[in-house]
Amino acid sequence: MGADAERPVSSFYERAYTIEEHETKDFYSAWAATYDEELVEGRAYAMPARCRAAFDAHVVDRRTPVIDLGCGTGLLGRELAELGFETIDGIDYSPEMIAQAQATGIYRDLWSADLNEPLDIVDGAYGAAAAMGIFSFGHVYADALDEICRIITPGGTLIIGVNEVFVNENTLVPKLEQLDADGILSLDLREHGAHMPVSGVDGWIFVATRRQ
Ligand SMILES: C[S@@+](CC[C@H](N)C(=O)[O-])C[C@H]1O[C@@H](n2cnc3c(N)ncnc32)[C@H](O)[C@@H]1O
């Protein structure tokens, strides 16, 4: 076996679990150019295909506007465009990630914002929202779900793809269950499965419907 074959797949992925909030934006800006190569080719990132399947099954209207929260390089946007979704917007902290997403040519609008802060979006603007790979340590926290729910139209769909390491930290599921108990969301599906297979990390898909 040569030196290349023995080289670790990446230096970024493991660090993503230990970064602190003030480092996140610069961390992803530094990773943007090699993110897809590392996660898709290097680690068989399973969430784009799993979130795609959830959208395919749960969001029937392909003309409803979709917001890809923490869109990164646009991995999910590409999947949704293939499914026929016509109007996809994206938000991310990192301008370099947004530049990668812009280069896909798929998104209608893309802009930079902190998802832990109030969003400059009108109530009920989107028929579906995706939160793939954004809930994690130093990233986006469970309380952001209040704003995310606000921008989903009644009857609309929220699809979350999240690593199990963060789910086990135990704030996300209680928050989803509280929103369900409060009549804001109906938590329709919890599906355990692959997240980052080459790294041995599993993850969850949650599907919820915004109540009236
Ligand atoms: C692991 S990547 C996921 C990107 C994409 N959704 C995917 O699954 O490939 C996390 C993304 O969330 C963004 N992000 C992290 N914290 C954020 C925050 N507080 N507000 C907005 N974006 C954030 C990062 O810039 C990064 O692009």
The ligand as an ORCA input file, in Angstrom:
! r2SCAN-3c Opt
* xyz 0 1
  C     -21.773     20.564      7.498
  S     -22.124     21.929      6.467
  C     -23.633     21.402      5.671
  C     -23.797     22.044      4.312
  C     -24.890     21.386      3.460
  N     -26.191     21.573      4.011
  C     -24.571     19.917      3.355
  O     -25.201     19.113      4.046
  O     -23.648     19.600      2.591
  C     -22.736     23.148      7.583
  C     -23.070     24.450      6.864
  O     -23.792     25.284      7.762
  C     -23.244     26.581      7.725
  N     -23.473     27.151      9.059
  C     -22.968     26.726     10.230
  N     -23.428     27.473     11.235
  C     -24.266     28.385     10.675
  C     -25.045     29.435     11.196
  N     -25.068     29.706     12.510
  N     -25.784     30.179     10.338
  C     -25.744     29.919      9.003
  N     -25.009     28.931      8.453
  C     -24.288     28.173      9.286
  C     -21.786     26.408      7.379
  O     -21.236     27.574      6.794
  C     -21.827     25.219      6.436
  O     -21.931     25.600      5.080
*
